[in-house]
Amino acid sequence: MALARIARVDGVLALLLPQAVLDELGAQVGDEFDVALRDQTLIVRPRSEAEQLAQVDAILDDLFLERKSVYEALAEGAG
């Protein structure tokens, strides 16, 4: 695990990540990332990957809605 620091850059707080972490992410100056916090864990994901996951989520949501009646029938039969 690498150490990161909070610094003030141009009047804004910034999380400074080690170069090794940035290299592993393939990050370049100006790249955008989605950032989320789950159970006090910071999740940093390149925007392109996040966009792809959002598309997959949307497809799965549509698929679920299309087959909702089938899933409901299966659930009723299980009881």
N, C-alpha and C positions, 0 to 999 in steps of 0.2 A: 504494500500500500504506500502511496506517495503522499507527501505533505503539500497542502495548498494553503495559501494565505489570502486574507482580505486586505486590500489596499485601496487608497483613494486615488483615482486616476481622473484628472480633469473635473474634479468636484463630485465624482460619482464613485460609489463603492464598487469594487471589482474583485472577483475571485480569480486569483492568479494560479493557473495550473502549471505543473511541471512540464517541461518540453517533452519528456518521454510519454506523458499522457496525451499531449496534443499530437505527437507523432503517431501514436497508436490509433487515435481517432481520425487521422488524416486531415487534421484541422489546419486551415490557412487563415491569415488575417482577413477579416470581413465575412467569414463563414457564419451562418446562422445555425443555432441549436435550439431545440425544444428542451425546456428544463421543467422538471416536476419534483415534487417532494412527497414521498410516501413513507410514513412511519419514521420520520426524521432521517430518511435516506435520500440524498440528492441524486436524481437521475438526469443525465445529460445525454441527449441523443441528437446526432446530426439531423438537420431539418429534412433532408431527402428520405432518410430512413423513417422518420416520424410520419411523413406524408404517405409513404407506402403502407405503413401499418394502419393509418387512418382509412386508406382505400380498402384494405383487407377487412377492417372492421365494418365498413359500410356494406361491403358485399355480403359478409356473414349476416348482418342485420337484415338485409333484403331477403336473403335465403331463408332465414328463420321466419320472417313474416309470410313468405310464400308457402311455407310448409307448417305453419302454426297449427292448423287444424289436425294435421297428421300427428304432430307431437302431442297435442292435447288428447287425442284418441288413444295414443300409446300410453300416456300417463294414466288415463282412466282405467285402462285394461290391466295396468300393473297392480292396482289396489285390490 
